[in-house]
Amino acid sequence: MAARGTLSPAARLLRLAHTVITAVFLLAIADVWWCALSGRRGRLLRVAMASLTAEAALVGANHGDCPLGGLQQRVDDPVPLFELVLSPAAARRAVPVLGGIAGTGIAVVAWRDRRDR
């Protein structure tokens, strides 16, 4: 394992990739909610909803944990990504809470679409 405070190049690269992936999913959640509230529809919404649904399936298959956690351990990165910005307790809740927010947004989009037909 790397000395405390230092990461291997592989761990740094994975942390960067994980950060980018997380930012993309946060933007997807924001887009779903923007569309849910504004009524806007389009290709980007479909991509966002499909991506969030696929991520939910991966998280579910991984028993509620981020699918990149095991890879992170293999490259000796000892700190889960959300613990870099949140307390350990809040970090553990981040994935299910964000999943709930995303799922609720998708449900609102679907409900509005049904209502508008």
C-alpha positions as CSV (number, residue, x, y, z in Angstrom):
1,M,0.0,0.0,0.0
2,A,1.2,3.5,-0.7
3,A,2.5,5.7,2.1
4,R,-0.2,7.8,3.8
5,G,-0.8,10.9,1.6
6,T,0.7,9.5,-1.6
7,L,-1.1,7.7,-4.3
8,S,0.2,5.6,-7.1
9,P,-0.2,6.9,-10.7
10,A,-2.9,4.3,-11.2
11,A,-4.8,5.4,-8.1
12,R,-4.5,9.1,-9.1
13,L,-5.8,8.3,-12.6
14,L,-8.7,6.2,-11.3
15,R,-9.5,9.0,-8.8
16,L,-9.6,11.5,-11.7
17,A,-11.7,9.3,-13.9
18,H,-14.1,8.6,-10.9
19,T,-14.4,12.3,-10.3
20,V,-15.3,12.9,-14.0
21,I,-17.8,10.1,-14.0
22,T,-19.4,11.4,-10.8
23,A,-19.6,14.9,-12.3
24,V,-21.3,13.6,-15.4
25,F,-23.8,11.7,-13.3
26,L,-24.5,14.8,-11.2
27,L,-25.1,16.8,-14.4
28,A,-27.4,14.0,-15.6
29,I,-29.4,14.2,-12.4
30,A,-29.6,18.0,-12.8
31,D,-30.7,17.7,-16.4
32,V,-33.5,15.2,-15.5
33,W,-34.8,17.5,-12.8
34,W,-34.5,20.6,-15.2
35,C,-36.6,18.6,-17.7
36,A,-39.0,17.4,-15.0
37,L,-39.7,21.0,-13.8
38,S,-39.6,22.8,-17.2
39,G,-41.3,20.2,-19.4
40,R,-38.4,20.2,-21.9
41,R,-37.7,17.0,-23.7
42,G,-35.0,15.8,-26.0
43,R,-32.2,13.4,-26.8
44,L,-30.0,14.6,-23.9
45,L,-32.8,13.8,-21.4
46,R,-33.1,10.2,-22.8
47,V,-29.3,9.8,-22.6
48,A,-29.3,11.1,-19.0
49,M,-32.2,8.8,-17.9
50,A,-30.6,5.8,-19.6
51,S,-27.3,6.5,-18.0
52,L,-28.8,6.9,-14.6
53,T,-30.8,3.8,-14.9
54,A,-27.8,1.8,-16.0
55,E,-25.8,3.2,-13.0
56,A,-28.7,2.2,-10.7
57,A,-28.5,-1.4,-12.1
58,L,-24.8,-1.5,-11.5
59,V,-25.0,-0.1,-8.0
60,G,-27.8,-2.6,-7.3
61,A,-25.8,-5.5,-8.6
62,N,-22.9,-4.3,-6.3
63,H,-25.2,-4.4,-3.2
64,G,-25.6,-0.6,-3.0
65,D,-22.0,0.3,-3.4
66,C,-20.3,2.2,-6.1
67,P,-19.0,-0.3,-8.8
68,L,-15.6,1.4,-8.8
69,G,-15.0,0.7,-5.1
70,G,-13.3,-2.7,-5.7
71,L,-11.1,-1.3,-8.4
72,Q,-10.2,1.6,-6.1
73,Q,-9.1,-0.9,-3.5
74,R,-7.0,-2.8,-6.0
75,V,-5.0,0.3,-6.9
76,D,-4.5,1.1,-3.2
77,D,-6.6,4.2,-2.9
78,P,-7.7,4.1,0.7
79,V,-10.2,6.9,0.7
80,P,-13.6,6.5,-1.0
81,L,-14.3,9.3,-3.4
82,F,-17.2,10.9,-1.5
83,E,-15.1,10.8,1.7
84,L,-12.8,13.4,0.1
85,V,-15.6,16.0,0.4
86,L,-18.1,14.5,2.9
87,S,-17.9,13.0,6.4
88,P,-17.7,9.1,6.3
89,A,-21.3,8.9,7.4
90,A,-22.6,11.3,4.8
91,A,-20.4,9.6,2.1
92,R,-22.0,6.2,2.9
93,R,-25.4,7.8,2.3
94,A,-24.4,9.7,-0.8
95,V,-25.0,6.9,-3.4
96,P,-28.5,5.9,-2.1
97,V,-29.6,9.5,-1.6
98,L,-28.4,10.5,-5.1
99,G,-30.1,7.4,-6.5
100,G,-33.3,8.4,-4.8
101,I,-33.1,11.9,-6.2
102,A,-32.4,10.6,-9.7
103,G,-35.2,8.0,-9.5
104,T,-37.7,10.6,-8.3
105,G,-36.7,12.9,-11.1
106,I,-37.2,10.2,-13.7
107,A,-40.6,9.3,-12.1
108,V,-41.6,13.0,-12.3
109,V,-40.6,13.1,-16.0
110,A,-42.6,10.0,-16.7
111,W,-45.6,11.3,-14.7
112,R,-45.6,14.6,-16.6
113,D,-45.4,12.8,-19.9
114,R,-48.4,10.6,-19.1
115,R,-50.3,13.6,-17.8
116,D,-49.6,15.6,-20.9
117,R,-50.8,12.9,-23.3
